[in-house]
Amino acid sequence: MTDTDLSAQDALAALRIHTDGDVGDEELTYIRAKVGAALARPGLSSVSGRVTVTRDAAHHVRLPWAAGAEIRLGGHLIVVHAREADAHALADRIEDRLRARVERAAHRAEQIRRSAAPPPWRGGAGQAGPPPTEGPSPTEDLSPTEGPSPAA
């Protein structure tokens, strides 16, 4: 296994998941699974960071579940926050947001590795089509240079 092939367990091993409030084992297991699924993408570099899950104890709070994640993915810092009414909706929202930001970070890394040379149809290396012919350019004067001038 290389550094860029991470499974869900490997990704979760490098993360710290903290809880605050009345967070049960079932909710925590579901959130761990969703975060691991979002980070289990082939081709990712090293993952480390922290996920914090909070449940407010006040009964009048409309969205008592909150989560925040700060994850370092190679050289990128991914920050995600969400608030929901229940733990399953929170885990789904965090997974969606993490997956989108991980895809964006991975896409940026792929763009960095690409060559800066223009594509062949824009005159880059490996130019498509026949090579340019030798001859006068369209801006050259094609009038004869020998003989009498028209003004004489």
KOLKOLPA-678920 format. One line per field, with one value per residue (C-alpha): residue number from 1; x, y, z; residue in three letters. Coordinates in nm, 2 decimals, always signed. Example, Ala and Ser with C-alpha at 12.3 -4.5 7.8 and 13.67 -1.06 7.14 Angstrom:
2
k = [1, 2]
c1 = [+1.23, +1.37]
c2 = [-0.45, -0.11]
c3 = [+0.78, +0.71]
r = [ala, ser]
This chain:
152
k = [1, 2, 3, 4, 5, 6, 7, 8, 9, 10, 11, 12, 13, 14, 15, 16, 17, 18, 19, 20, 21, 22, 23, 24, 25, 26, 27, 28, 29, 30, 31, 32, 33, 34, 35, 36, 37, 38, 39, 40, 41, 42, 43, 44, 45, 46, 47, 48, 49, 50, 51, 52, 53, 54, 55, 56, 57, 58, 59, 60, 61, 62, 63, 64, 65, 66, 67, 68, 69, 70, 71, 72, 73, 74, 75, 76, 77, 78, 79, 80, 81, 82, 83, 84, 85, 86, 87, 88, 89, 90, 91, 92, 93, 94, 95, 96, 97, 98, 99, 100, 101, 102, 103, 104, 105, 106, 107, 108, 109, 110, 111, 112, 113, 114, 115, 116, 117, 118, 119, 120, 121, 122, 123, 124, 125, 126, 127, 128, 129, 130, 131, 132, 133, 134, 135, 136, 137, 138, 139, 140, 141, 142, 143, 144, 145, 146, 147, 148, 149, 150, 151, 152]
c1 = [+0.00, +0.14, +0.10, -0.17, -0.40, -0.60, -0.89, -1.16, -0.99, -0.66, -0.82, -1.00, -0.69, -0.53, -0.83, -0.93, -1.31, -1.41, -1.76, -1.93, -2.27, -2.49, -2.35, -2.43, -2.22, -2.46, -2.45, -2.07, -2.03, -2.25, -2.06, -1.72, -1.85, -1.96, -1.64, -1.44, -1.64, -1.58, -1.21, -1.17, -1.09, -0.82, -0.52, -0.54, -0.22, -0.18, -0.48, -0.48, -0.71, -0.99, -1.37, -1.58, -1.94, -2.15, -2.51, -2.67, -2.86, -3.11, -3.45, -3.54, -3.25, -3.39, -3.07, -2.90, -2.64, -2.33, -2.01, -1.69, -1.40, -1.05, -0.86, -0.52, -0.51, -0.15, -0.09, -0.45, -0.66, -1.02, -1.26, -1.63, -1.91, -2.27, -2.58, -2.87, -3.17, -3.05, -2.73, -2.80, -2.88, -2.56, -2.34, -2.49, -2.43, -2.08, -2.01, -2.14, -1.94, -1.63, -1.65, -1.70, -1.40, -1.18, -1.27, -1.19, -0.85, -0.77, -0.86, -0.64, -0.35, -0.40, -0.40, -0.07, +0.10, -0.01, +0.22, +0.20, +0.26, -0.03, -0.23, -0.13, -0.42, -0.28, +0.07, +0.22, +0.46, +0.34, +0.16, -0.12, -0.14, +0.12, +0.43, +0.43, +0.55, +0.84, +0.73, +0.63, +0.42, +0.09, +0.24, +0.54, +0.54, +0.52, +0.59, +0.88, +1.21, +1.38, +1.28, +1.15, +0.96, +0.59, +0.67, +0.93]
c2 = [+0.00, +0.34, +0.67, +0.78, +0.47, +0.53, +0.31, +0.44, +0.28, +0.44, +0.78, +0.75, +0.63, +0.97, +1.17, +1.26, +1.27, +1.47, +1.49, +1.75, +1.70, +1.39, +1.20, +0.83, +0.55, +0.48, +0.84, +0.85, +0.53, +0.65, +0.98, +0.80, +0.58, +0.88, +1.08, +0.77, +0.72, +1.08, +1.05, +0.70, +0.82, +0.66, +0.88, +1.10, +1.20, +1.19, +1.28, +1.42, +1.64, +1.68, +1.64, +1.79, +1.68, +1.87, +1.82, +2.11, +2.01, +2.30, +2.18, +2.51, +2.49, +2.42, +2.26, +2.09, +1.89, +2.06, +1.94, +2.10, +1.94, +2.07, +1.82, +1.86, +1.67, +1.68, +2.06, +2.16, +2.26, +2.16, +2.32, +2.21, +2.31, +2.19, +2.21, +1.98, +1.86, +1.50, +1.30, +1.11, +1.43, +1.59, +1.29, +1.30, +1.68, +1.65, +1.37, +1.57, +1.88, +1.68, +1.48, +1.80, +1.97, +1.66, +1.63, +2.00, +1.97, +1.65, +1.82, +2.12, +1.88, +1.72, +2.06, +2.15, +1.84, +1.92, +2.07, +2.44, +2.38, +2.47, +2.19, +2.09, +2.28, +2.60, +2.55, +2.34, +2.06, +1.78, +2.02, +1.86, +1.90, +1.95, +2.16, +2.52, +2.56, +2.77, +3.07, +3.43, +3.54, +3.72, +4.05, +4.05, +4.27, +4.05, +4.33, +4.28, +4.44, +4.46, +4.66, +5.01, +5.16, +5.26, +5.62, +5.66]
c3 = [+0.00, -0.09, +0.08, -0.17, -0.12, +0.19, +0.31, +0.54, +0.85, +0.76, +0.72, +1.05, +1.23, +1.16, +1.27, +1.62, +1.68, +1.99, +2.13, +2.36, +2.52, +2.51, +2.21, +2.21, +2.08, +1.79, +1.67, +1.71, +1.51, +1.23, +1.21, +1.21, +0.92, +0.72, +0.77, +0.68, +0.36, +0.26, +0.30, +0.15, -0.20, -0.41, -0.47, -0.16, +0.02, +0.40, +0.61, +0.96, +1.16, +1.41, +1.39, +1.68, +1.73, +1.98, +2.10, +2.28, +2.60, +2.58, +2.46, +2.29, +2.04, +1.69, +1.56, +1.86, +1.66, +1.54, +1.39, +1.28, +1.10, +1.03, +0.82, +0.67, +0.33, +0.21, +0.18, +0.19, +0.49, +0.46, +0.71, +0.73, +0.96, +0.99, +1.21, +1.20, +1.39, +1.44, +1.43, +1.11, +0.91, +1.06, +0.95, +0.60, +0.57, +0.70, +0.45, +0.16, +0.25, +0.32, +0.00, -0.21, -0.05, -0.08, -0.45, -0.50, -0.32, -0.51, -0.84, -0.75, -0.68, -1.02, -1.19, -1.02, -1.16, -1.52, -1.77, -1.84, -2.21, -2.44, -2.60, -2.96, -3.12, -2.97, -3.10, -2.82, -2.84, -3.06, -3.29, -3.49, -3.86, -4.13, -4.06, -4.19, -4.55, -4.66, -4.86, -4.84, -4.55, -4.62, -4.51, -4.75, -5.05, -5.37, -5.62, -5.85, -5.74, -6.08, -6.38, -6.42, -6.14, -6.22, -6.13, -6.41]
r = [met, thr, asp, thr, asp, leu, ser, ala, gln, asp, ala, leu, ala, ala, leu, arg, ile, his, thr, asp, gly, asp, val, gly, asp, glu, glu, leu, thr, tyr, ile, arg, ala, lys, val, gly, ala, ala, leu, ala, arg, pro, gly, leu, ser, ser, val, ser, gly, arg, val, thr, val, thr, arg, asp, ala, ala, his, his, val, arg, leu, pro, trp, ala, ala, gly, ala, glu, ile, arg, leu, gly, gly, his, leu, ile, val, val, his, ala, arg, glu, ala, asp, ala, his, ala, leu, ala, asp, arg, ile, glu, asp, arg, leu, arg, ala, arg, val, glu, arg, ala, ala, his, arg, ala, glu, gln, ile, arg, arg, ser, ala, ala, pro, pro, pro, trp, arg, gly, gly, ala, gly, gln, ala, gly, pro, pro, pro, thr, glu, gly, pro, ser, pro, thr, glu, asp, leu, ser, pro, thr, glu, gly, pro, ser, pro, ala, ala]
